Amino acid sequence: MKSDLKTRIRLLESDFDSALAEASDLQALEQIRIRFLGRKGLLAGLFGILGSLEGDEKRASGHLLNTLKDKMNTVFSEKARSLDMQSHGESFFDHSLPGNIGYIGRLHPLTTLLREIKSCFQSMGFIVAQGPEIETEYYNFDALNIARGHPARDMQDTLFIDEEQEIVLRTHTSPVQVHVMENQPPPVRIIAPGRCYRRDTPDATHSPVFHQIEGLYVDEGVSFADLKGTILTFAQRLLGSDIKIRFRPSFFPFTEPSAEYDFSCLICRGRGCRVCKQSGWVEISGAGMVNPAVFDYVGYDPERYTGFAFGMGVERIAMLIYGIPDIRMFYENDVRLLKQF
Ligand code: FA5
C-alpha cells in the first residue's frame, strides 16, 4: 500500500505540472484547481487513502503528501498571477508593488560654494567677469609676463589643444584679468570664477580639472594692505570669525611682490590632518600686486594705477568647509556623498 501511494503521489505531481503548463487562461486554471486541489479533488483523494494507513508508513506518506500540497499551492499561485497579468495586458497596474520614491535633485557642493564665494565678493563691490576656457598662449602666458622659455612656463604643465596654433586649455583664470583690462579702463574690481586644466597627476589635493576664482582690483592707490583686508574679510564672511589667514612670499611673473596665502585648517583645527598635510594650514591661493609689465600689455598707466590680484582654488576651500579629505570625491558623483549636501 505504501509504495502504491508513493507512486500515486509522483503521478499526481507530474499530471498537475503538465496540466498547469497547458493552461492558457484563467478559466482553464479554475478547472485545474477544482480537479487537483478542490475539496473532492485528486489531492484530497490521496489524503483519504492516508487515513487507512498506520504507524511509520502513515507518517512517511503524510510527510510526502504535505510537501506535495505546499508545492502544488505555490506553483498554482504563481501560474495564476502570471495569467492574471497577461489578461490585463500592458495597462495592468499592480497595487501591491512598493512605490517608487522620487529623489529631489540638489546642487553639487562646488556649485553651492561658488555661488557663496561670488556673493561674498559681490557684497564688497566686485563684479563677476568671464573668459574662455580655451585660450591662446598669448592670454594664458605672454600678456601675463610669462615669457617664452621662462621657467615659470613650465610651472604649469599645460594641456595643448593645438601646439602650432598656440591654443591651450587655460591653466589658470588669470587670463581673464587681461581680457577685462583690455576692454575697460580703470577702476576695475572683478572676480572671475571658472574651470582650469593642468596635467597634474591626481592625488588628494590635485585634480587635472579644477576651479579657480580670480580676483582683480585696479585703481589709484590700491595697496598690499587692501589685498590682505579683502582676503581676511572674505575668509571671515565665508568661514566665520575663527578663521586665520597667513601670507607667505612667493613668485608669479604677473605680480610683484607676490605671495601665497593659506587658511587655517578647519578640519583638524590646526592639529594636523591629511588635508593640511599635518601643517594646520591649507594653501588656498596665489596673489600679489599686479606687475607693471602686465599694465603695459593692456595699456594701463603703471605710474598712475596699482592693483592687486589673486587666484584661489575653489576645491581646496570646499574640502576645508565640508571636511572632504580627497579632492577626487567631488568628481566621482557617488550619490552617497552628493545627497549629504
Ligand atoms: C595660479 O594659478 C595663479 N594664476 C594664481 C594667481 C592669480 C597669483 C593672481 C597671483 C595673482 P597656482 O598655480 O599656485 O597659481 O594656483 C592657485 C591655486 O589653485 C592653488 O593655490 C590651489 O589652491 C589651486 N590649484 C592649483 N592646481 C590645482 C590642482 N591641480 N587641483 C586643484 N587645485 C589646484
Residues whose N, C-alpha, C, O or C-beta is under 5 A from the ligand:
A	BS01	FA5	T171 H172 S174 D200 T205 H206 S207 P208 F210 F252 T255 E283 I284 S285 G286 A287 G288 A309 F310 G311 M312 G313 R316
